[in-house]
């Protein structure tokens, strides 16, 4: 029996798991919340601005007109550079958002067909952004759980193949049953393709980066084999699948050639679901805790292996839905190389969006807008379409190295706690 005075008795030991949970769940002070929100938005915004500035430099350097003008005089050269950049970005804007003059004229005319054509560039940008949202959410969810899902592109292909098979093989079903089944098939296909590297990481210690990259190549070759064999359209010499039944098509809101469809709103709904799951549920909290510090999570009683597998499967499911969206909403069949790199771009989107669903949606809209407007920029301004890829790469570089942005714009360095949050998404605290 301890007869020591009460003040001399050692304080009882606190459970480490309980302390961890309390620290993570403790609400931040109001001032700190505002600072975190500012940091969340400011760095990506400045990265985009800096990328546009460097993009303007590249545009000027690739213009023969600018070189010819500099041969005359320095003033003529700078004037030509300004004119070239303005024309290029103007074409990019009108190609992705629409011509303001045409929009005003269409609204004044009141003709529905003319209004739809005037807004079609903007609607097409939303169509391009939709698979980005799905895939970006998948990669961001994986990063939140501390796993690197580099296999989004392969999961997109498998999800598209599964959705396509259900779409054309099941006949006579009403849309209310057929369409959800096809979307579910795409999600399950992607989830299975994400489950494999997740299980290998949890049970064997195999690094998910290596495994997901290898799974990409398996998915590509498997899709090629399916399109030249079991899933090949019988009446076609080309490697393409049969056309999906119309009961499995994602409904369009306007007549052809406008392609805007229901998939965009499904993607927004999934963004909200992912937000609710990550930040409002116990399971989401477990995933984030495992991503922040797997050792502490294990000490707190969380099953690290199970959460790792679940994170990869859920990430793959979202990427599979990106593939299903493309075949059910846009192409209505599966063809070789149907994806233009959505899975690889999604890694940049997750970074640009700071691994937050709202940030991913905004980043996806940006990338979709840039990609949609790139073709018009090339046609009207004779600017290589690769400039857009360079622009995206520069923005990603600034996001991945925020110290450059802070140095350029003389921003304060983040606190240790803020830095830990950023690193935890990449498993930096492991």
C-alpha positions in Angstrom: 0.0 0.0 0.0 1.4 3.4 -1.0 1.3 5.7 2.1 3.1 8.6 0.5 1.3 12.0 0.6 -1.0 12.6 -2.3 1.2 15.4 -3.7 4.2 13.1 -3.8 2.5 10.3 -5.7 3.5 9.9 -9.4 0.9 10.9 -11.9 -0.9 7.9 -13.5 0.4 7.0 -17.0 -1.8 8.0 -19.8 -2.6 5.5 -22.5 -0.6 6.5 -25.6 -3.4 5.5 -28.0 -5.9 7.6 -26.1 -3.5 10.6 -26.2 -3.0 10.2 -30.0 -6.8 10.1 -30.6 -7.3 13.2 -28.4 -4.5 15.1 -30.2 -5.8 14.3 -33.7 -9.4 15.1 -32.8 -8.7 18.3 -30.9 -10.2 21.2 -32.8 -7.6 23.8 -33.9 -7.9 27.4 -32.7 -9.8 29.7 -34.9 -6.7 31.7 -35.9 -4.8 28.6 -36.7 -7.7 27.4 -38.8 -7.6 30.5 -40.9 -3.9 30.3 -41.3 -4.1 26.6 -42.4 -6.9 27.5 -44.9 -4.7 30.3 -46.2 -1.7 28.0 -46.7 -4.0 25.4 -48.3 -5.1 27.8 -51.0 -2.2 30.2 -51.3 0.6 27.8 -52.4 -1.5 26.1 -55.2 -2.8 29.5 -56.4 0.7 31.0 -56.6 2.0 27.8 -58.2 -0.7 28.2 -61.0 0.2 31.9 -61.5 3.9 31.1 -61.6 3.2 28.3 -64.1 1.3 30.6 -66.3 4.1 33.1 -66.3 6.7 30.5 -67.2 4.3 29.1 -69.8 4.2 32.6 -71.3 8.0 32.5 -71.5 7.9 29.1 -73.3 5.3 30.4 -75.7 7.4 33.4 -76.6 10.5 31.3 -77.0 8.8 28.8 -79.4 7.4 31.5 -81.7 9.1 32.3 -85.0 7.3 35.6 -85.2 9.0 36.7 -81.9 12.5 35.7 -83.2 11.9 37.7 -86.4 10.7 40.7 -84.5 13.7 40.7 -82.2 15.9 40.8 -85.4 14.3 44.2 -86.1 14.5 45.7 -82.7 14.2 44.9 -79.0 11.0 46.9 -78.7 9.4 45.1 -81.7 10.5 41.8 -80.2 8.8 42.4 -76.8 5.7 43.7 -78.5 5.6 40.5 -80.6 6.1 38.4 -77.6 3.3 40.1 -75.7 1.0 39.7 -78.7 1.8 36.1 -79.2 1.3 35.2 -75.5 -2.0 37.2 -75.4 -3.3 35.4 -78.5 -2.3 32.0 -77.2 -3.9 32.5 -73.8 -6.9 34.1 -75.4 -7.4 31.1 -77.7 -6.9 28.8 -74.6 -9.7 30.7 -72.8 -12.2 30.7 -75.7 -11.4 27.0 -76.4 -12.0 26.0 -72.8 -14.6 28.4 -71.5 -16.1 30.0 -74.6 -16.1 33.2 -76.6 -17.6 35.9 -74.4 -18.9 37.9 -77.4 -20.6 34.7 -78.8 -22.1 33.9 -75.4 -23.6 37.4 -75.1 -24.9 37.3 -78.7 -26.4 33.8 -78.1 -28.1 34.9 -74.9 -29.5 38.0 -76.6 -30.9 35.9 -79.5 -32.7 33.6 -77.1 -32.3 30.6 -79.4 -31.6 27.4 -77.3 -29.5 25.8 -80.0 -27.2 28.8 -80.4 -26.9 29.1 -76.6 -25.9 25.5 -76.3 -23.3 25.9 -79.0 -21.9 29.0 -77.3 -21.5 27.2 -74.0 -20.3 24.0 -75.5 -16.6 24.7 -74.9 -17.3 25.1 -71.2 -19.4 22.0 -71.1 -16.7 20.1 -72.9 -14.2 21.2 -70.3 -16.5 19.7 -67.6 -16.6 16.4 -69.6 -12.8 16.3 -69.7 -12.6 17.1 -66.0 -14.9 14.3 -64.9 -12.5 11.4 -65.1 -9.9 13.6 -63.5 -12.1 14.0 -60.5 -12.7 10.3 -60.0 -9.0 9.4 -60.5 -7.8 12.3 -58.4 -10.0 11.4 -55.5 -8.7 7.8 -55.7 -5.1 8.8 -55.6 -5.7 11.4 -52.9 -7.5 8.9 -50.7 -4.5 6.6 -51.0 -2.1 9.4 -50.1 -4.2 10.2 -47.0 -3.8 6.6 -45.9 0.0 6.7 -46.5 0.0 4.6 -49.7 1.3 5.6 -53.1 -1.2 4.5 -55.7 0.8 4.9 -58.9 -1.4 2.3 -60.6 -4.4 4.6 -61.2 -4.0 4.2 -65.0 -4.2 0.4 -64.9 -7.2 0.5 -62.5 -8.9 2.9 -65.0 -8.4 0.3 -67.8 -9.7 -2.6 -65.7 -12.7 -0.6 -64.5 -13.5 0.4 -68.1 -13.2 -3.2 -69.2 -15.5 -4.5 -66.4 -18.1 -1.8 -67.0 -18.0 -2.4 -70.8 -18.5 -6.1 -70.4 -21.6 -5.6 -68.1 -22.7 -2.8 -70.5 -23.0 -4.9 -73.6 -23.5 -8.4 -72.3 -26.6 -7.8 -70.2 -29.6 -7.0 -72.4 -33.1 -6.1 -71.7 -32.5 -4.5 -68.4 -34.0 -1.1 -67.5 -31.6 1.8 -67.1 -32.3 2.2 -63.4 -30.8 -1.3 -62.9 -28.3 -1.6 -65.8 -26.5 1.7 -65.4 -25.8 1.2 -61.6 -24.7 -2.3 -62.3 -22.2 -1.2 -65.0 -20.8 1.6 -62.7 -20.6 -0.9 -59.8 -18.7 -3.4 -62.1 -16.2 -0.6 -63.0 -15.7 0.2 -59.3 -15.2 -3.5 -58.4 -12.8 -4.0 -61.2 -10.7 -1.1 -60.1 -11.0 -2.2 -56.4 -9.7 -5.7 -57.3 -6.7 -4.2 -59.2 -5.9 -2.0 -56.2 -6.5 -4.8 -53.6 -3.6 -6.9 -55.1 -0.8 -4.4 -54.4 -2.4 -3.4 -51.1 -2.4 -7.0 -49.9 1.1 -7.5 -51.1 2.2 -4.5 -49.1 0.4 -5.4 -46.0 1.2 -9.2 -46.0 4.7 -9.3 -47.7 6.1 -5.8 -47.3 6.2 -5.4 -51.1 6.4 -1.7 -51.9 3.2 -0.4 -53.5 5.0 1.9 -55.9 6.7 -1.0 -57.6 3.7 -3.3 -57.5 1.2 -0.7 -58.8 3.5 0.2 -61.7 3.8 -3.4 -62.7 0.0 -3.8 -62.4 -0.3 -1.0 -64.9 1.5 -2.9 -67.5 -0.5 -6.1 -66.8 -3.7 -4.1 -67.2 -2.6 -2.6 -70.5 -1.6 -5.9 -72.0 -4.7 -7.6 -70.5 -6.9 -5.0 -72.2 -5.2 -5.4 -75.5 -5.8 -9.2 -75.3 -9.4 -8.7 -74.4 -10.0 -6.4 -77.4 -8.3 -8.8 -79.8 -10.0 -11.8 -78.4 -13.0 -12.3 -76.0 -14.3 -8.8 -76.1 -13.6 -8.0 -79.8 -16.5 -6.7 -81.8 -17.4 -9.6 -84.2 -18.0 -7.3 -87.3 -14.9 -5.2 -86.9 -11.3 -5.6 -88.0 -10.2 -3.1 -85.4 -9.6 -4.0 -81.7 -12.7 -2.5 -80.3 -15.5 -3.9 -78.1 -19.2 -4.2 -79.0 -21.3 -1.0 -78.4 -22.7 -0.8 -74.9 -26.4 -1.1 -74.5 -28.2 2.3 -74.3 -29.7 1.3 -71.0 -26.2 1.5 -69.5 -25.3 4.9 -71.0 -24.9 7.8 -68.7 -27.7 10.2 -69.7 -26.7 13.3 -71.7 -28.4 16.6 -71.0 -28.2 18.0 -74.5 -28.4 16.6 -78.1 -25.3 15.8 -80.1 -22.6 17.1 -80.5 -22.7 18.3 -76.9 -21.3 15.4 -74.8 -22.1 16.8 -71.3 -23.6 13.9 -69.2 -24.6 12.8 -65.8 -21.1 11.5 -64.9 -20.0 15.0 -63.9 -22.6 15.2 -61.1 -21.8 11.6 -60.1 -18.1 12.7 -59.7 -19.1 15.7 -57.5 -21.3 13.4 -55.4 -18.3 11.0 -55.0 -16.1 13.9 -53.9 -18.6 14.7 -51.1 -18.8 11.0 -50.2 -15.0 10.8 -50.0 -14.9 14.0 -47.8 -17.6 12.6 -45.5 -15.8 9.2 -45.3 -12.4 10.6 -44.5 -13.4 13.4 -42.1 -16.7 12.3 -40.6 -16.4 8.6 -40.0 -14.4 6.4 -37.6 -13.0 4.3 -40.5 -11.9 7.4 -42.3 -10.2 8.6 -39.1 -8.4 5.2 -38.9 -7.1 5.5 -42.4 -5.8 9.0 -41.9 -4.2 8.0 -38.6 -2.5 5.1 -40.3 -1.2 7.4 -43.0 0.0 10.0 -40.5 1.9 7.5 -38.2 1.4 3.7 -38.7 3.4 2.9 -35.5 1.2 5.1 -33.3 -1.9 3.8 -35.0 -0.8 0.3 -34.3 -0.1 1.2 -30.7 -3.6 2.7 -30.4 -5.1 -0.6 -31.4 -5.8 0.1 -35.1 -5.3 -2.7 -37.7 -2.6 -1.2 -40.0 -2.6 -4.1 -42.5 -6.4 -4.1 -42.9 -6.5 -0.3 -43.3 -3.7 -0.4 -45.9 -5.5 -3.0 -48.0 -8.8 -1.2 -47.6 -7.2 2.1 -48.7 -5.7 0.6 -51.8 -9.0 -1.1 -52.7 -11.1 2.1 -52.2 -8.5 4.1 -54.2 -8.7 1.5 -57.0 -12.5 1.6 -56.9 -12.6 5.4 -57.5 -10.1 5.0 -60.4 -12.2 2.2 -61.8 -15.2 4.5 -61.8 -13.1 7.0 -63.9 -12.8 4.3 -66.5 -16.4 3.4 -66.3 -17.4 7.0 -66.7 -15.4 7.2 -70.0 -17.0 4.1 -71.6 -20.5 4.7 -70.3 -20.7 8.4 -70.8 -18.4 9.3 -73.7 -17.2 6.5 -75.9 -19.9 3.8 -75.4 -17.3 1.1 -76.2 -13.8 0.1 -75.1 -10.9 0.7 -77.5 -7.1 0.5 -77.1 -5.5 3.5 -75.4 -8.9 5.1 -74.7 -7.4 6.9 -71.7 -5.2 9.9 -72.5 -3.2 9.5 -69.3 -5.9 10.3 -66.7 -4.4 8.0 -64.2 -0.9 9.5 -64.3 -2.2 13.1 -64.3 -4.3 12.2 -61.2 -1.1 12.0 -59.2 -0.5 15.7 -60.0 -4.1 16.5 -59.2 -3.9 14.9 -55.8 -0.8 17.0 -55.1 -2.3 20.2 -56.5 -5.5 19.7 -54.4 -3.4 19.0 -51.2 -5.1 15.5 -51.0 -8.4 17.1 -50.1 -11.6 16.3 -52.0 -12.5 19.9 -52.6 -9.0 20.7 -53.8 -9.0 17.7 -56.1 -12.2 18.9 -57.7 -10.8 22.4 -58.3 -7.5 21.0 -59.6 -9.4 18.6 -61.9 -11.4 21.5 -63.3 -8.2 23.4 -64.0 -6.5 20.5 -65.8 -9.7 19.7 -67.7 -9.9 23.3 -68.8 -6.3 23.4 -69.9 -6.5 20.2 -71.9 -9.8 21.1 -73.6 -8.5 24.5 -74.6 -5.1 23.3 -75.8 -6.4 22.1 -79.2 -8.0 25.5 -80.0 -4.8 27.2 -78.9 -2.7 25.1 -81.3 -5.1 25.8 -84.2 -5.6 29.5 -83.8 -2.2 30.5 -82.5 0.1 27.8 -84.0 1.4 27.1 -80.5 2.5 23.5 -79.9 0.0 21.6 -77.8 2.9 20.3 -75.7 3.0 23.7 -74.1 0.1 22.7 -72.0 2.0 19.6 -70.8 4.9 21.8 -69.9 2.5 24.2 -68.1 1.1 21.3 -66.0 4.6 20.0 -65.3 5.7 23.4 -64.0 2.7 23.8 -61.8 3.3 20.3 -60.4 7.0 21.1 -59.8 6.0 24.2 -57.8 3.5 22.2 -55.8 6.0 19.5 -55.0 8.6 22.0 -54.0 6.6 24.7 -52.1 9.9 26.2 -50.7 10.5 27.6 -54.2 7.1 29.5 -54.1 7.8 30.7 -50.5 11.2 32.0 -51.6 9.9 33.8 -54.7 7.0 35.4 -53.0 8.6 35.8 -49.6 6.1 33.8 -47.6 6.6 32.6 -44.1 7.9 29.0 -43.6 5.2 26.6 -42.3 5.3 25.6 -38.7 6.5 22.1 -37.7 2.9 20.9 -37.3 1.8 22.3 -40.7 4.8 20.6 -42.3 3.9 17.3 -40.6 0.4 17.3 -42.1 1.8 17.7 -45.6 4.4 15.0 -45.1 1.9 12.6 -43.5 0.0 12.4 -46.7 3.1 11.0 -48.3 4.0 8.8 -45.4 6.7 11.2 -44.4 6.3 10.4 -40.7 6.8 6.7 -41.0 
